[in-house]
Amino acid sequence: MKKIAMFAAALAMSASAYAQTPMPLSRAVVSDEVAGRTLMKMQINATVARQLVDACLDFAKTQPNGPGTYAIFVLTPTGDIVDAHVMDGVLPIGVETGLMKAQTALYARTPSSEVAQRFPTLEGRAIRMDLGREKGLSYYFVGGGLPIVVENQLIGAMGVGGGNMDEMCAYTALTKVLGPQKPLPQPAARGGGAGGNAPAGGGAAGGGGQGGGGGRGGRGRGGQQ
């Protein structure tokens, strides 16, 4: 865990090596020509989606105790898959949960780990397990799903599963491709947390993208699925 924490700190310090100027919205979304056919302008384009996947693959190669193995999904705001990649060695559950994390970030407009922190009790989670299912979305309480936000506009979601640094993989990819992101929130203190009094729909996403802290129950980023 100490080695992983040091690696995370090193990544934060090396952010200067990534794009310091945020990618403009016009470059991140589909072209006017495509929007003329689909009638959907504000969604991530295939080129940027592939860049996010590739950046996550680069992360997997350099992580501590690596290389890591991940299932990576990039979705449109309507939940369609723009790009996805499953690395060799990912178990079926990692593929399924990677998609569910992206769907959770899309549904709640917050990182999936933030959803986990908001509802830390079994009771609070049990009554929300089916939320979004009829719309093809999810409410999954494990870190690794992040909304993709550019200039305060939600243009998609990214979900990573199957590894032990899922959230950091997604966060690093978003930073590398789209520019600086909001810092990842710290895991909730043990015994703390807002509990089940927060609204079921989640909070609003901020500009420039968001990260979230913690894995299951909002504690730690290791051992995720």
C-alpha positions in Angstrom: 0.0 0.0 0.0 2.9 2.4 0.8 4.4 1.7 -2.6 1.0 2.4 -4.3 0.6 5.7 -2.3 4.1 6.8 -3.4 3.2 6.0 -7.0 0.0 8.0 -6.8 1.9 11.0 -5.4 4.5 10.7 -8.2 1.7 10.7 -10.7 0.2 13.8 -9.2 3.7 15.5 -9.3 4.2 14.4 -12.9 0.9 16.0 -14.1 3.1 18.8 -15.6 4.2 16.2 -18.2 0.6 15.9 -19.3 -1.6 18.4 -21.1 -1.6 21.6 -19.0 -4.0 23.3 -21.3 -7.4 21.6 -21.1 -8.7 20.2 -24.3 -11.4 22.4 -25.7 -14.9 21.0 -25.9 -14.9 21.4 -29.7 -12.1 18.9 -30.0 -13.5 16.4 -27.5 -17.0 16.0 -29.0 -18.2 14.7 -32.4 -18.1 17.0 -35.5 -21.0 19.0 -36.8 -21.2 16.6 -39.7 -21.7 13.7 -37.4 -24.1 15.6 -35.2 -26.1 16.4 -38.2 -26.8 12.7 -38.7 -27.1 11.6 -35.1 -28.7 14.8 -33.7 -26.3 14.4 -30.7 -23.5 17.0 -30.5 -22.4 16.8 -26.9 -20.8 13.3 -26.8 -17.2 12.2 -26.8 -15.8 11.4 -30.2 -14.2 8.1 -31.1 -10.7 9.6 -31.4 -10.6 11.0 -27.9 -12.2 7.8 -26.5 -9.4 5.7 -28.0 -6.8 8.1 -26.6 -8.3 7.5 -23.1 -8.2 3.8 -23.5 -4.6 3.9 -24.7 -3.6 6.2 -21.8 -5.1 3.7 -19.4 -3.1 0.9 -21.1 0.1 3.0 -20.7 -0.8 3.3 -17.0 -1.1 -0.4 -16.6 2.4 -1.0 -18.0 4.0 1.3 -15.5 2.0 0.8 -12.3 3.8 -0.6 -9.2 3.8 -4.4 -9.0 2.7 -4.3 -12.6 1.9 -4.7 -15.2 -1.8 -4.3 -14.4 -4.7 -5.9 -16.2 -7.9 -3.9 -16.8 -11.2 -3.8 -18.7 -11.8 -0.3 -19.9 -15.0 1.3 -21.2 -15.8 4.7 -22.6 -19.5 5.5 -22.9 -21.6 8.3 -24.5 -24.0 10.3 -22.3 -26.8 8.0 -23.5 -24.8 4.9 -22.4 -23.6 3.6 -25.7 -20.1 2.2 -25.9 -17.7 4.3 -27.9 -14.6 2.3 -27.2 -13.6 -0.6 -25.0 -10.6 -2.8 -24.4 -10.1 -5.9 -22.3 -6.5 -6.7 -21.4 -5.3 -10.3 -21.3 -5.9 -11.9 -18.0 -9.0 -9.9 -16.9 -11.7 -12.2 -15.4 -15.3 -12.0 -16.6 -16.4 -10.2 -13.4 -13.8 -7.5 -14.1 -15.3 -6.9 -17.5 -18.8 -6.7 -16.2 -18.0 -4.4 -13.3 -15.9 -2.1 -15.5 -19.0 -1.4 -17.6 -21.1 -1.0 -14.5 -18.8 1.6 -13.0 -19.0 3.7 -16.2 -22.8 3.4 -16.1 -22.8 4.4 -12.4 -20.7 7.5 -13.1 -23.1 8.4 -16.0 -26.2 7.9 -13.9 -25.0 9.6 -10.7 -22.9 12.3 -12.5 -20.2 11.6 -9.9 -17.4 9.1 -9.5 -18.6 5.6 -8.6 -16.3 5.7 -5.5 -18.2 8.9 -4.4 -21.4 6.9 -4.6 -19.9 4.3 -2.4 -18.9 6.9 0.2 -22.3 8.4 0.1 -24.0 5.1 0.9 -21.6 3.2 3.1 -24.2 0.9 4.8 -25.6 -2.3 3.5 -29.1 -1.0 4.1 -28.4 2.2 2.2 -27.1 0.3 -0.7 -29.7 -2.5 -0.8 -32.5 -0.1 -1.5 -30.6 1.4 -4.4 -29.3 -1.7 -6.1 -31.9 -1.6 -8.9 -31.7 2.1 -9.6 -31.0 2.8 -13.3 -31.5 -0.8 -14.4 -34.5 0.0 -16.5 -32.4 2.6 -18.4 -29.5 0.3 -18.9 -27.5 2.1 -16.2 -26.2 1.0 -12.8 -25.6 1.9 -9.2 -22.4 0.1 -8.3 -20.6 0.9 -5.1 -16.9 0.5 -6.1 -14.4 3.0 -7.4 -13.3 3.0 -11.0 -16.0 4.9 -12.8 -15.6 8.6 -13.6 -17.8 11.1 -15.5 -16.1 12.7 -18.5 -16.7 16.5 -18.2 -15.3 19.2 -20.4 -16.2 22.9 -19.9 -18.9 21.9 -17.4 -20.5 19.6 -20.1 -20.9 15.9 -19.5 -19.8 14.2 -22.7 -19.5 10.6 -21.5 -18.2 8.3 -18.8 -15.2 6.1 -18.3 -15.2 2.8 -16.3 -12.3 0.6 -15.4 -12.5 -2.8 -13.8 -10.5 -6.0 -13.1 -7.4 -4.5 -11.6 -6.2 -3.1 -8.3 -5.8 0.5 -9.3 -9.0 1.0 -11.4 -9.8 4.5 -10.4 -6.3 5.8 -10.7 -6.0 4.2 -14.1 -9.1 6.2 -15.3 -8.1 9.4 -13.5 -4.6 9.3 -15.0 -6.0 8.7 -18.5 -8.4 11.6 -18.2 -5.7 13.9 -16.9 -3.3 12.9 -19.7 -5.7 13.3 -22.5 -8.1 16.1 -21.4 -5.9 18.1 -19.1 -6.0 18.8 -15.3 -8.9 17.2 -13.4 -10.3 17.8 -10.0 -8.3 16.1 -7.3 -9.5 12.7 -6.2 -11.4 13.0 -2.9 -9.8 11.4 0.1 -11.4 8.2 1.3 -14.0 8.7 4.1 -12.7 8.3 7.6 -13.5 4.9 9.1 -16.8 5.1 10.9 -17.7 8.3 9.2 -19.5 9.0 5.9 -22.7 10.8 5.1 -24.6 7.5 5.1 -28.0 7.2 3.6 -29.4 10.7 3.9 -28.1 11.9 0.6 -30.4 12.0 -2.5 -30.4 8.9 -4.6 -29.6 10.7 -7.8 -26.1 11.8 -6.8 -24.5 15.2 -7.0 -23.6 17.4 -9.9 -20.4 17.0 -11.8 -17.9 19.8 -11.9 -16.1 21.3 -14.8 -13.0 19.7 -16.2 -13.9 16.2 -15.1 -13.9 14.5 -11.7 -12.2 11.8 -9.8 -13.3 9.9 -6.7 -11.5 8.3 -3.8 -11.7 4.9 -2.5 -12.8 1.4 -3.4 -15.6 -0.6 -1.9 -17.3 1.4 0.8 -15.0 4.4 0.0 -12.0 2.8 1.8 -8.8 2.4 -0.2 -8.2 2.0 -3.9 -6.7 -1.5 -4.0 -8.3 -4.8 -4.7 -11.1 -3.4 -6.8 -13.3 -5.3 -9.2 
